[in-house]
Amino acid sequence: MRTKLLLAATATFFALTATATATAAPQAASTERVTVIGAQAARTPMAPFLFDRMMGDYEMTDGRKLTVTGKLTGNAKTVYADLGDGPVEIVHIGKGRFVAMNKDVRFAFEGTRRHVETVRVSTVDGRRQLALAQR
């Protein structure tokens, strides 16, 4: 009984190995494109007042306009930032900081308890400021 099971398992292994080898394309002839997506930012709960106070238009120092909009679905809050090239979802990562999905941009919303006055747009690591936006 054990011998038959072992023979069946061995035969199955060799059959699968042969099939995988036969269907594999040569690597040198491959012209496929591979898209690598980095790690997604960890979402952090947003204070209720922050969602409302950050919405609106901001004039950027380079002449562009930053538009921040949001969508409320039940308890889920989705925030979008538009730098002129279409709205992109931004994710809250804590303390008024947001990271754009599928872009290497970070937004830091600064201001008083009543409203946001300044938005610093920088690289994701925060080392290089790309723009400053003010109301």
Stockholm file with secondary structure:
# STOCKHOLM 1.0

chainA/1-135         MRTKLLLAATATFFALTATATATAAPQAASTERVTVIGAQAARTPMAPFLFDRMMGDYEMTDGRKLTVTGKLTGNAKTVYADLGDGPVEIVHIGKGRFVAMNKDVRFAFEGTRRHVETVRVSTVDGRRQLALAQR
#=GR chainA/1-135 SS CHHHHHHHHHHHHHHHHHHHHHHCCCSTTCCCCCCCCCCCCCCCCCCHHHHHHTCEEEEETTSCEEEEEEEEETTEEEEEEESSSCEEEEEEEETTEEEETTSSCEEEEEECSSCEEEEEEECTTSSSEEEEEEC
#=GC SS_cons         CHHHHHHHHHHHHHHHHHHHHHHCCCSTTCCCCCCCCCCCCCCCCCCHHHHHHTCEEEEETTSCEEEEEEEEETTEEEEEEESSSCEEEEEEEETTEEEETTSSCEEEEEECSSCEEEEEEECTTSSSEEEEEEC
//
